[in-house]
Amino acid sequence: MRIGLRLLGVVTMLGIPMGASAQPSSSSMDVPSAHSLRSNRLREHVGLDVAMRLLRSTAAMDRIRGIERAASIGTPEALTLLIRAVAPPTPSRAPNTPMDGVARDDPRALLTVVRALSSFIDQPSARATLVSILNAPTALFSLHPSVAVVRDRNTDDQQGAGRIALAKREAAFVLADCGYLSAQQALVSAAESDGPGHDAASEALAASAPIDPLVIGESTPTPSSIALAGRIGDMRSLTAIARQLRSPGDEMRIAVLSALASLGDARALDAAREAVTDPNFRVRLAAAEVFVRLGSVEAERAIAGLIGDDAAALDALELARHVQGVDVIRAATARAMVSALPEVRNAAIGVLGREIDVSAVTSLLEFMKIPVVEGPALCALSRSPSVAALGAIEAMAAQSATRRNAVRAYLVRRKVRGATSAILDSLVNSLAGSQDAKDRAIGVEALVAFGDRPLSRALLDPDGRVRSAAVMGALGRLSEADKEGLLARRYLEPDPRVREILSNGLIGGGADEKMSTETLVDVVRGGRADALLALGALVRRTDGESLSVAFPGLDESPDAATREQVARALGGSPGRDVVGRLVRALRFESDDRVRRAIVLALSTQSRRDAGVSELLGWVGRFDPDSTVRSYARVPSAVDHRKDRESPREVACLRVMGPNGSPATRRLTATLVDADGAVVAVDFDDDGYAIVPGLSTGDLLVRLAPSLRPYDADSP
């Protein structure tokens, strides 16, 4: 009963009045008595008094509760209080009106007001207030509460800025969903401008198309309106945009070409052919985008020319990822040779790694001789679609200076493309039996990764580097027995760096019981590569109360990766207050990845009541992140796990010292993949880490504090 009563208030806790949009049932249509009317008015009056008192408080959380109280009342007077809470700042506030603008002093209060106003969306003043929040410069808001607790994460400027941005995004989604033409017109105006609401409005319009086409034939469109139609995919505007193909002005030409390319209209081809020699590189980029998106053979030459232009090179290399051709290979090779910017060099090498012609492989082999780009070139070669790539790797195997790199490239290629080679298999076995621990480590790693040597046998090697490499090779294919073996071995392991990597036995949670709570706490406090793995195990094991004693404020850590792991682990925790903790964590969370973890954990919890279901319904409509919305709309653990069982990827990483020199000491790192899974990683003596078993998408890499240089004569 205690849990049920607590959960009934979760929607109100987030500033979303329960049942705000519900229609009265037939049984509630009787005319109320005079006594009940007086009682309702009395409750409303008392509720408003309480809300006003809370809004006048000097305590930040009291003011937030005042906003929530006003939202729950739902009267015009309550709406007035909410509007006053975000009123623009004045030179001085009168003593009797301290609640005016309080939400501008605290990003958490601002989020609460936006959510509260969603239940008043049929009122013009509520819509106007949401528009004002959307378009207000961030500088008009304080990044943290004016009255804050010392060392509270809410004083962190990055957190505050994230919450202000989230409030703007949520305001835009509420306006886009409401169905009022004036609200959507305001969104369009914000999206077409370069103002503070541009990004949030564009995002909301892309998710919820406006009522009317953005561009209509009878009007004179602007470049911004055409560009917006292309960005959000408004196919209704297609014909009207095409009519502007001959309009003068570079900005209009760029907007029309890009919009038609995004919408897949072949009428842009002739105009693009005329634009490829334009003196404005942005016009030429728009023309190249048309060729790429429409699959024209003219794309190769247009992009090759742009890669040679310093101002256009980076954008052109992004387009080149989708084009095959010798001209592009030559241009990318030249750009990688002459560019001093690492991001441009790496982008050019990445293009070469996607080309099928043998000349791209030749270029990659040359770049592998240059230390500063050896790593990107090796990783690109290992994935190359060219039939010549495997032969090039085999040629590397014949040279003593490059044979370890040959095995690394083969490991990635065999895991990603399924390619096999008798020559390279022989090299792997040869290195695995070498007396040189550096050679033996990469050989054993490959054997374990290919399933040709049991992990348990590999862990008996006398050198810690080899034992660590064996664990790295097993990632992505660890059985429950393997995980238990890793954690059992961890208690006997003398090398502290290897102990970090052995903690990968905690992946998936099946072997958590093999580590004591005391050890897990020590690992978390150590803050090294395995800290997040241990943290997840601790959360899964406890009911949250004992964990809060050891790590107070864990759910509100300033580190987003930590908050994400807590939320992920809570989804599988047996704790009695799991749902309540997740709801509280969601309340002011601004990081999209963390909200995904929280909502996924909430949606898979069986102890949900109507309040949590209503909360997920609100999130499914108004959260600005599409993945969060999908998790909230489909509350099924089975469905979400199927989504996350995507084909596994292999990360190819290299850590370098200053000026591109090799790292002087071995390092460990924490990796968090696109699904939020954590892996502890060891970079080998050459600075490489090959990490199989990851999900496709963005990868967070966090280097752990480095230990002393490895000494083979010491543990």
N, C-alpha and C positions, 0 to 999 in steps of 0.2 A: 504493500500500500504506500509505503514511504517513497519508493521509486516512482510509482505511478503519479503521485501528487506532484513530485518534482518535475516530471516530464510534461505535465499538462501546461506548464508555463514556459516551455522552451521557445515557442514562437514569439510570445510577448518579450522574452529575454532578448531576442534579436531585433526588437522594434517592429515586429510584424504582428498586428493584432489578430488574434485567432478569429476565424470565421468572418473576416472583414468583407469578403466577397460572397458569402453564403446568402442564398435567398430564403425567406421565411417559409416554413412548411405550412401545410394546410391547417394543421392543428394550432398554429400560432397566430391565426388571422382573426381571432376574437377581439372585440373592442376592449381595451384595457379599462379597468376601473379607475375612478379618480384617485383612490388610495395608491394604486400601483404607479400611476403617473407621478404623483407627488414623491413616491419613494425613488423612482428613477431619477427625477430631477434633483432630489437630495443627494443621491449617490454621485451624480455627475458634478454637482456643486462641490461636494467634499473632495471628489477626485481631482477636480481642477485646482482646488486650494492646495492639495498635497503636491500636485505637479508643479505649481508655481513656487512652492516652498523649496522643493528639491532643485528647481532650476536656479534659484537664487543662492544655492549653497556654494561654498568655496571648494568643496570636494568634487573632483572630476567625476567619480562614479555616481555620486548623488545626482549630478546634473544629467547624466545618461539615464538614470532611473526616472528622472522627471520627464525626459523626452518619451521614454517608453510608457509612462503613465498617461501622458497626453495622447499618445497613439491609441492606447487601449480604450479611451473614453469615446473617441470618434465623433465628437460634436463640432460644430463650427467654431466654438470658442477654443476647443482643443487644437484645431487646425491653425488658428491664429497664434497660439503659443509656439507651434512648430515653425511657423513662418518667422516669428520673431527670433527664434533660436538661430536662424541663419541670416538675420538681417545684416546688411553691410555695416562695417565699423563706422562709428561716429567719433568726432574729436574727443568727446567725453560722454560717458553714460550717466544718465540721471540716477541718483541713489535708489529710486524706487523702480528702476527698470534694469536690474543687473542681468536678467536673463537674455536680453537682446544681444544676439551675436555669439552666444556661448558655444554654439557648434562650430564657429570659426576658430575657436581657441583650442579645439581638441578634435583631431581626425576621427577618433572613435565616436564622438558625439555626432560628427558630420555623417558618418555611415549610418548611425541609428536614425537620424532625421530622414535621410533618403529612403530608407526602408519603411519608415512610418508614413511618409508622404505617398507611398504607393497605394495605400488603402484609401486615400482621398483623391485619387487620380481623376475622378469625375468633376472635381472642382477646378475651375480655371486658375485660381490663386495657387493651388498645389502644383499644377503643371508649370506655371510661370516660375515658381520657386525652384523646381527641378532644373528648368532651363538656365536659371541664373547660377545655380551650382555648377552645371556643366560648363558654362562659358566664363566663369570667374577665374582670373589668374591664380595660380597656386600660391603666389606671393601674398594673396589676401588671407590665406589660412595659416594658422600656426602649425608647425610640424609636430608639435607635441603639446600635451596639456600644460596650461599655465601654472597649475598647481599639481606637481608630479611627485611621486615617491622616488627618493634617491635610488639610483641604480635600477630603476624600473625600465624594462625594455621599451616602454611607451615613450621614453624620452629620446629614443634613438631617431635621428633625423631620417634615416632611410626607411624605417618602419612608418614614420609619419607621412612621408611622401608617398609611400605605397598605398596607404589607406586613403589619402586624398584622391589619388588616381583611381582607386577602386570605387570610391563614392561617385566620382564623375562617370565611370563606366556603368555602374548600376543605375544611376540617374538616366543615362542614355537608353539603357535597355528597357526601363520602365516606360519612358516616353515612346519608344519605338513600338512597344507592345500595346499601348493603351487604345489605339484606334482613332484618336482624335487628329483631324487633319492639321490643326494648328500646331500640335506637338511635333508631328512629323515634319512639318515645314521648318520648325525651329531646328530640328536635327539636321535637315538638309543644309540649312544656312550655316550651321556650325561645321559640318563636314566639308563644305566648299571653301570655308575660310582657312586662314593659317593661325587661327586663334587657339586658346587653351582647350577648347572642346573638340578640335578637329579629329583626333585619333579615336576618342571614345564614341563620337557620333558616327564616324565611318564604320567602326566595328559593329555598332548596334544596327545600322542600316543594312550591313551585309548579312546579318543574321535574321533580320525581319524587314523584308522589302517594303518600301514606302507605298502608300495607297495609290498614288498616281505615278506615271513614268517620270523620271527625273528630267528627261529631255523630250520635248514635244515639238512637232513640226511647225506649229504656228508661231512659236516664240523664237527669240534670238538667244541661243544658249551661250554660256560662257565657257572658257576652257576648264574652269573648276567644276562646273556641273557635268561636263562631258567626262572629265577624268573620274569623277565620283561614280558616274554610271558604269564606267568600265571596271572600277575597283569592286563594286558590290555586285556586278554581273546582272545589271538591269537590261534584260533582253528586250523589254518593251520600248526602250529608247533607241534600238538599233538603227531603224530606218532614219530617224531624225538625226542621229549622229553622222550617218553616211552622207547626208545632204551637206554636211559641213566640210567635206573632203577638200574642196577648193577654196576654203576660206583663207584669207591672208593672215600673216602673223605666225611667228615661230611657236608661241605658246599654244595657239589653237591647233596647229599642225601636229605638235607633239601629243596633245590631249586626244585628238581624233585618231591618230595612228595607234596609240597605245590602247585606247578604248576598243577600237575595232579588233585589234590583235587579241585582247583579253576575251572579247565576245566571239572570236572565231569567224569573222566576216571577211570573205575573200575580196570584197570590194576595196580593201585597203592595199592590195598588192601593187596596183598601178601607181598609186601615190607614193608608196614606199620605194619603188624603183626610181622615181624622180628625186627622192630625198636622200639617196645614198651618197651623193656628192655634195650635199649641203655643207656650207662652212660651219654651221652650228653642230657640234658633236652630239648634243642632246637630240637633235632632229635625226641624225644618223643612227643613234641608238634606238630611237623609236621605230625607225624603218627596219633595223635588224631584228627587233622584237617581233615585228609583223612576219618577217621571213621565218623566224624560228617557230612561232606559234602556229603558223599555217603550213609548216613543213616544206617550204620552198627551197630549191637547190641554191638559190641566191644567198642563202644565209651564210654559207661558209666564207665567201669572199667579203661580204659586208662586215662580218665579225672579225676576220683576220685584219682588216684595215683598222678597225677600232681598237684592237689589242695593241697596235703600235702607237696609239695616241695616249700620252700620259694621263690626260684628264679623263679619258673614257675607259682605260684599261681594266679596272676592277669590275665595272659593270659589264664590259664586253666579255670578260672571262667567265662571269656568271652565266651569260647566255651561251658561251662556248661549251659549257658542260652538256648541252643538248644537241651538239652538232658534230658530225664526223667529217674529216677532210685533211689533206696534206697541208693546205694553206693555213689552217688553224694550228696544226702541229708546229709548223715553222714559226708562226707568230708567237705562240705560247712559249716555245723554246727560247726565242730571242728575248722575250719579256722576262722570263725567269733568270736569264743570264745577266741582264743589265739592271734589273730593279733592285733598289736598296731597301724596299719596304717588304718585311717578312710576309705580310698578308697577301701582297701581290705575287711574290715568288711562290708561296705555297698554293695560291689559287691557280697559277699557271701550271705547276707540277700536277695539281689535281686534275686539270684538263687533260694533260698527257696520259694520266692513268685511266682515262675513259675512252681513249682513242684506240681503234682496232688496227691501224696501219703499223707496220713493223718499224717505221721511222720514229714513232712515239716511244717504243721500247728502247731503241737506240739512244734517244735523248735521255730517257730515265737512267740508263746505265751510265751515261756520262755524268749526270747530276749526282749519282751515288759516289763519285770520286771527290766531290766537294763537301767537306765536313758539315758546313752550315746547312746544307739541304739534303744530306745523306738520308736522314730519317724520313722526311716526306717522300723522297724518291723511292725508297725501299717499300714503304707502305703502298704507294701508288702502283709500283710494279707488281706487287703481290696480288693485287686485285684486277690488274689489267685484263680487258676482254680480248686482247690480241693473242692470236695463236702462237706468236713468237715469244710470249712472256715466259712460258715454262722452259723453253730452250735457253733463254737468257739466264734464268735462275740456275739451270744445270751447268751453264758455262761458269757461273760464279763459284759453283761447288768445286771446280778444279783448281782454284787459287786459294792458298792457305790464308791470305789476308781477308778474303771475302766469304769463306765457307760458313762462318756462323751466320752471316747475313743471308746466305743461301737457305739455310735451314729455317730461319725466321720467316723469310718470304714463302717458303714451301709450306710451313705450318699454317700461315694465313690462307694461302691459296687452296690448300687441300680442305681446310675447314669451310671456306666460303664457296669455292667453285667445284669441290670434289675431285680436283685434278690429282693424279698419282704419277710417280716417276720412279723407276727402278734405280736410276742413278742417285736420286735424292734420298730414297729409302736407305740405300747403302751408306750414304754419307751420315744420315741420322744415326744408324747403328754404330758406325765408326766413331762418331763424336761421343756417343753415349758410353763408349768403353775407354775414352781417353783418360790419360793421367792428369791432364790439364783441367782443373775444375771449371774454368770458364767454358771450355768446349763441352765438357761432360754435362753441364747444367742445361745448355740448349738442346743437346741430344736427348737427354732424359725427358725434358719438358715435352718435346715432340712425340716421343714414344708413348708417354702417358696420354697426351692429347689424342693420339691416333688409336688408343686402346690396345697398344702392343706391349705394354708393360704395366703390371698392376701397381696402383698407387702405393699400396702397403710395402711392396718391395722397394720402390723408389725412395721411400722415406727412410730406408736403412742406410743410405749413403752417408759416409763420414763427414762430408762437407755440407755446411749449412746452406750454401748457395744452391747446391743441387737439390736439397730437400725442399727449399722454397720454390725452385723452378718446377719441381714435380707437382706441387700444389697448384701452381699457375696453369700447368698443362691440364689438370683435372677439372678446372672450372668449367661449368656448363654441362658437365656429365657426372657430377658427384652423386653417388647413391647414398641412401641413408646410412649404410654400413661404412662407406667412405667418410662421411661426416663424423660419425661416432669415433672412427679411428683417428681422424685429425685432432679432435678434442681430447681424446685419451693421450695421444702423443704430445699434446701441448704441455701437459704437466711434467713431461720428462725432457722437453726440449731445452738445451742450454743456451741457444742463440736467441736473444730477445727479438731480433728482426724476424726470424723464422716463426717465433711464437705469434707475432702479429698475423702472419699469413696463414698459420694453422687455425686461426680463429674463423676462417672461412667455413669451418664446420658448422657455424651458427646460421649459415644461409638457409633460408626456408623454415627455420624454427623446429625442424624435426628432432634435432639432437641437443636442444637447449639444456636438458637436464644433466648433460655430461659436464657442465661447468657450474661450480657453486656460485651462489649469490654473491658471496664475498669477493670471489675472483672477478665476476662481472662488474661489480662496483669499482674495483681497482682498475680494471681496463677502461671503463668509462672515464674515470678521473685522470687516467694517463693521457687521454686525448690524442692517441696515436692512430695509425691506420685502421685498427680494428675497433675503435671506440664506438662508432655508430652500430656495428654489428652487435656488440655487447649491450648497447642501449636498447636495441630492439628486443633482445632476449629478456632483459630485465623487465621491460614493460609487459611483455607477454606473460611473464611469470607472476607478477604481482597484481594486487587489486588496486594499485595506484597510491594507496595510503603509505605503505612502507617506502615506496620509491620516492614519494614527495618529501619524506624526512631526509633521505640521503641527497636528493637533488631538488631542492625547493624551486618552484617556478619552472619546472622542466617543460610543461606544455607551452610556456611563454618564452622560451629561449630566444635570444636575438638572432640565432643561427637558423636559417630556413631549413637547411638539411636536417638539423636535429628535430625541428618541429614535424617535418615530414615523416621521419622514422618513428617518432612517438605515435603519430596518427595511424601509420600503417600497422604498427604493432598492436595498438589498441583494438583494431578490427578483429584480432584473434585472441584478445585477452579475456580471461574468465572473470574479470573484475565486476563488482556489483554496480559500479558507477560509471561504466564505460561510456554509455550513451550520453550521460550528463557531461562527462569530460569532453567528449567529441563536440557536443553542441557548444560548450563554452569556448573550445578552441576555434570553432568556425566563426564565432561572433565577430572578431575583428581581424581575421586572417586576410592579408592582402596578397600573398604569394600564390599564384595560380597552381603551382605544383603541390603546395601544401594543402590547398583547398580540395584538390583532386583526391589526395590521400584521405582527408577527413571525410568527404562525402562518400567515397567508396567504402570506407570503414562503417559509416552510418548506414549506408544502403544494404550492407551485408549483415547487420545486426538483427537478431530475431526479436530482441526486446524493444520493439518500437511501439509507440502508441499513436493516437490520432495527431497529437501535437507534433511529433517528429515527422510523421507523414506529411503534414501540412507544411512544415519547414522545408522538406525536400521538394514539395510541389512549388514553393516560392523560388527556391534555388534553381529548379528545373526550368523556370520561366525567365528569371532575371539575372542569374549569374552570367558575367560577361565571357567566361571561358567555356568553349563548346564541350570540352571533355567533362568538366564539372556538371554542366547541364545534362549530358547524356547519362552520367552516373546517377544523378538524382532522379531522372525520369524512368530509369529501368533498375529498380532496387532488387537486383538478383545477383547473388554471389556467383552463381554458375555462369551467367552471361558475361559478367565482367572478367572472370578468370579466363574464359575462352578468348576474349579480346586480347588479353595480355600474353596468351600463349602464341605469340607471333614467332616467325623464324628467328633463330638466335644469330647474333652478329659477333664479329671478332674485332676488338679494338686493337689498333697498331699504334703504340705510343713511344715517343722518345723524349727524355728529359735532357736538356742541354745546359751547359754553363754559360758564363758571360761571353758575348761576341761569337756565339755559335760553337764554342769549344766543348768537348765532351765533359760531362759532369765528373767532378773529382772524387765523389763518394756515392755509394749506392744509397738510394732513397726508397722509402715506402710511400704509398699514397692510398687514399680512400676514393673509390669510384662510386658514383651514384648514376645508374642508367636512366633511360627515359621513363621506365616504369617505376622508378624509385628503389629498385633493388640495389643493395650495397655489396661491394666487393673490396677486400683488402688486397693491395697489389704491391709487388716487389719489382723494382727496376733492376735489371741485371748490370754486370760490370761495364757493359758498353752503353748503358743508359736506356735500354729497350725494355718494354713490357708488352707482351702479346696476351690479350685478355679475351678468351672465348666465352660464349654463353650470355652475352648481353642483348638487351632489346634494341631494336633500331630506333634511332632518334638522338637527341642531344645528350651529351655525357658530361657530368660534373666531375672534374678531377681536382682533388685537394691533396697537395703534398703534405706528408706528416713531418714533424720536426726530425731533422736528420740525426742519426746516431754517429758515433765515431766511425772512421773508415774501417772497412772490414779487415780483420786480421785472421788469417787462416790458422794461426797458432793459438788463438784464444777462442773461447766459446762465443 
